[in-house]
Structures are given as C-alpha cells and as structure tokens.
Amino acid sequence: MRRDGEELSGVAKVIVPSGHAWEMGLTKDQSNIWFDEGWQKFVEHHSIRFGYLLVFAYRGCCNFSVLIFDMSACEIPYPCPDVGPTSAKKTNYGEKRFFNPVEKMEDEDY
C-alpha cells in the first residue's frame, strides 16, 4: 500500500457487496492509512461488532471494496435496499464477481 499511498486523497469510497459506496475521510501518515470521518456511521449502519473481520481491497482511485464477516467467519449477507442511507449511493461495484478473495499481495518491506 506504500506505493499506492501517494495517490490517495483525503476522501475514499468504501464499496460493500450490496453495491453501496460509502464516502469517508481518509487519513495517512508516513506508514499508516485509516478511515476517519464517516467511519463511525458506516460501523453503526452495518452493525459491526468487536470480533468481526473486515477485508478491504484497494481498487484504485481511492476506491476500496470490503467484505464483512461475523465472529463465526461467515460473510454477512446485508440486504440490497433500493434506497440506501444518505451517505451512501448505489454503484455498479456491488456484484460479487468483482471480489477476488485470493489476491497476491506485495510488500516492499520484505
């Protein structure tokens, strides 16, 4: 992610499997990147609890896809409503065929 960190702006879109894209603030320092503004609302809307696993994939242009797993390691099948929350909007990224759970990851530090 270090190489891609240079192209990240202060706003990111996190796309859930239902196809909704959540805009959130993105903060970075020399070696870390995290979501800030909008993150708490995303967590509350998806009822994310301690022990859940979120798997993010960077899709370029500040777009991330996310899969959310509960504590039994099952992916949570969130409904795909016609109208989402005001902070989310429908995209065409929501098809599961776009998610590849096995992707080669490179780390320049090793």
Residue frames as qw, qx, qy, qz and C-alpha x, y, z in Angstrom:
[[0.000, 0.886, 0.463, 0.000, 0.00, 0.00, 0.00],
 [0.394, -0.615, 0.074, 0.679, 3.01, 2.25, 0.44],
 [0.285, 0.037, 0.554, 0.781, 3.36, 2.70, -3.31],
 [0.047, -0.623, -0.652, -0.430, -0.36, 3.48, -3.72],
 [0.326, -0.675, -0.445, 0.490, -0.38, 5.79, -0.70],
 [0.224, -0.236, 0.176, 0.929, 0.92, 8.64, -2.80],
 [0.118, -0.255, -0.593, -0.755, -2.21, 8.69, -4.98],
 [0.260, -0.580, -0.761, 0.127, -4.71, 8.65, -2.10],
 [0.070, -0.558, -0.055, -0.825, -6.68, 11.80, -1.46],
 [0.137, -0.156, 0.620, -0.757, -8.44, 12.78, 1.75],
 [0.718, 0.106, 0.240, -0.645, -11.73, 11.12, 0.72],
 [0.002, -0.169, 0.961, 0.217, -12.26, 7.43, -0.03],
 [0.758, -0.023, -0.154, -0.633, -15.19, 5.32, -1.16],
 [0.224, -0.184, 0.942, -0.171, -15.78, 2.00, 0.55],
 [0.629, 0.091, -0.413, -0.652, -17.98, -0.26, -1.54],
 [0.537, -0.137, 0.752, -0.357, -19.92, -3.04, 0.18],
 [0.206, 0.049, 0.925, 0.316, -21.12, -6.17, -1.67],
 [0.298, 0.663, 0.640, -0.249, -24.67, -4.76, -1.90],
 [0.454, 0.537, 0.369, 0.607, -23.19, -2.09, -4.19],
 [0.172, -0.968, -0.169, -0.065, -23.48, 0.93, -1.92],
 [0.591, 0.331, -0.223, 0.702, -20.46, 3.23, -1.78],
 [0.452, -0.833, -0.258, 0.187, -19.78, 5.00, 1.48],
 [0.388, 0.707, -0.193, 0.559, -17.69, 8.15, 1.37],
 [0.686, -0.684, -0.138, 0.207, -15.35, 8.59, 4.31],
 [0.009, 0.929, -0.368, 0.021, -12.38, 10.63, 5.25],
 [0.938, 0.109, -0.150, 0.294, -9.00, 9.03, 4.71],
 [0.252, -0.914, 0.317, -0.022, -6.03, 9.96, 6.84],
 [0.919, 0.194, -0.163, 0.301, -2.47, 8.89, 6.22],
 [0.329, -0.867, 0.340, 0.157, 0.90, 9.42, 7.79],
 [0.105, 0.658, -0.705, -0.244, 4.31, 8.09, 6.79],
 [0.104, 0.189, -0.972, -0.094, 3.41, 4.42, 7.25],
 [0.168, 0.344, 0.869, -0.314, -0.31, 4.13, 8.12],
 [0.265, -0.169, -0.413, -0.855, -3.63, 4.77, 6.44],
 [0.017, 0.343, 0.869, -0.356, -7.01, 4.80, 8.21],
 [0.125, -0.608, -0.551, -0.558, -10.62, 5.89, 7.72],
 [0.115, -0.139, -0.509, 0.841, -11.89, 8.70, 9.91],
 [0.395, 0.218, 0.153, -0.879, -14.88, 10.95, 9.05],
 [0.730, 0.158, -0.314, -0.586, -17.84, 8.73, 8.25],
 [0.360, 0.209, -0.904, 0.098, -16.27, 5.56, 9.67],
 [0.191, 0.051, 0.761, -0.618, -18.42, 5.50, 12.82],
 [0.631, 0.288, 0.090, -0.715, -21.61, 5.92, 10.78],
 [0.605, 0.327, -0.668, -0.286, -20.51, 3.05, 8.48],
 [0.174, 0.130, -0.918, 0.333, -19.81, 0.81, 11.51],
 [0.369, 0.159, 0.573, -0.714, -23.16, 1.62, 13.10],
 [0.655, 0.324, -0.185, -0.657, -25.15, 1.15, 9.87],
 [0.672, 0.263, -0.674, -0.159, -23.62, -2.29, 9.28],
 [0.804, -0.523, 0.089, -0.269, -23.85, -3.27, 12.99],
 [0.673, 0.405, -0.534, 0.313, -20.16, -4.12, 13.05],
 [0.722, -0.676, 0.052, -0.142, -19.14, -5.51, 16.42],
 [0.215, -0.699, 0.681, -0.026, -15.91, -6.32, 18.18],
 [0.598, -0.137, 0.789, 0.034, -14.54, -9.54, 16.71],
 [0.719, 0.634, 0.253, -0.130, -15.92, -9.02, 13.19],
 [0.557, -0.220, 0.478, 0.643, -13.44, -9.32, 10.34],
 [0.442, 0.838, 0.096, -0.306, -13.39, -6.71, 7.58],
 [0.671, -0.051, 0.486, 0.558, -11.36, -7.49, 4.47],
 [0.248, 0.857, 0.003, -0.453, -10.52, -4.46, 2.33],
 [0.690, 0.177, 0.447, 0.540, -9.21, -4.47, -1.22],
 [0.012, -0.643, 0.107, 0.758, -7.86, -1.32, -2.83],
 [0.620, 0.527, 0.567, 0.126, -9.46, -0.85, -6.27],
 [0.420, 0.185, 0.258, 0.850, -7.65, 2.32, -7.32],
 [0.059, -0.498, -0.229, -0.834, -8.67, 5.98, -7.39],
 [0.194, -0.214, 0.538, -0.792, -9.41, 5.96, -3.63],
 [0.803, -0.112, -0.192, -0.553, -11.98, 3.15, -4.02],
 [0.086, -0.283, 0.921, -0.252, -11.96, 0.20, -1.64],
 [0.724, -0.220, -0.490, -0.433, -14.19, -2.86, -1.62],
 [0.230, -0.369, 0.726, -0.533, -14.95, -4.51, 1.71],
 [0.664, -0.208, -0.683, -0.225, -16.26, -7.89, 2.81],
 [0.365, -0.489, 0.446, -0.655, -17.67, -8.14, 6.34],
 [0.625, -0.053, -0.779, -0.007, -17.50, -11.40, 8.31],
 [0.626, -0.657, 0.035, -0.420, -19.11, -12.10, 11.67],
 [0.345, -0.632, 0.663, -0.206, -17.43, -13.91, 14.57],
 [0.858, 0.019, 0.509, -0.062, -18.26, -17.32, 13.07],
 [0.270, -0.364, 0.619, 0.641, -16.22, -16.30, 9.99],
 [0.383, 0.542, 0.722, 0.198, -19.35, -16.19, 7.79],
 [0.103, 0.131, 0.238, 0.957, -19.79, -13.31, 5.39],
 [0.208, 0.474, 0.575, -0.634, -22.76, -11.21, 6.46],
 [0.209, 0.391, 0.692, 0.569, -25.37, -11.02, 3.67],
 [0.082, 0.405, 0.276, -0.868, -26.59, -7.45, 4.03],
 [0.466, 0.646, 0.602, -0.057, -29.79, -6.70, 2.12],
 [0.305, 0.066, 0.383, 0.870, -29.63, -4.67, -1.05],
 [0.160, 0.695, 0.528, -0.461, -32.22, -1.93, -0.46],
 [0.429, 0.703, 0.399, 0.404, -33.48, 0.27, -3.27],
 [0.012, 0.888, -0.074, 0.453, -32.70, 3.38, -1.26],
 [0.706, -0.067, -0.463, 0.532, -29.65, 3.49, 0.96],
 [0.374, -0.728, -0.279, 0.503, -28.66, 5.89, 3.69],
 [0.246, 0.964, 0.050, -0.083, -27.98, 9.45, 2.69],
 [0.238, -0.776, 0.524, 0.257, -24.22, 8.96, 2.99],
 [0.501, -0.102, 0.809, 0.291, -24.24, 6.00, 0.59],
 [0.566, 0.524, -0.136, -0.622, -25.03, 5.76, -3.07],
 [0.905, 0.166, 0.391, -0.024, -25.57, 2.83, -5.41],
 [0.082, 0.673, -0.604, -0.419, -22.70, 1.88, -7.71],
 [0.891, 0.280, -0.263, -0.242, -22.04, -0.94, -10.12],
 [0.197, 0.546, -0.776, 0.249, -19.21, -2.28, -7.96],
 [0.609, -0.301, 0.491, -0.545, -21.52, -4.42, -5.85],
 [0.916, 0.173, -0.273, -0.237, -21.54, -7.61, -7.90],
 [0.772, -0.513, 0.372, 0.050, -19.73, -10.36, -6.04],
 [0.883, 0.341, 0.134, 0.294, -17.91, -11.33, -9.20],
 [0.267, 0.864, -0.216, 0.368, -15.71, -8.25, -8.74],
 [0.484, -0.720, 0.445, -0.221, -14.32, -9.56, -5.47],
 [0.786, 0.293, -0.533, 0.113, -11.41, -11.95, -5.63],
 [0.701, -0.700, 0.069, -0.114, -10.76, -13.31, -2.13],
 [0.819, -0.272, 0.252, 0.438, -7.31, -14.58, -3.11],
 [0.412, 0.895, -0.068, 0.157, -5.12, -11.82, -4.41],
 [0.768, 0.048, -0.197, 0.607, -1.37, -11.73, -4.40],
 [0.228, -0.973, -0.044, 0.004, -0.19, -9.01, -2.06],
 [0.688, 0.361, -0.220, 0.590, 3.22, -7.45, -2.37],
 [0.454, -0.879, -0.061, 0.134, 5.02, -5.82, 0.48],
 [0.520, 0.743, -0.253, 0.336, 8.06, -3.80, -0.43],
 [0.359, -0.777, 0.429, -0.289, 9.40, -4.00, 3.13],
 [0.882, -0.244, 0.403, -0.008, 10.32, -7.72, 2.87]]
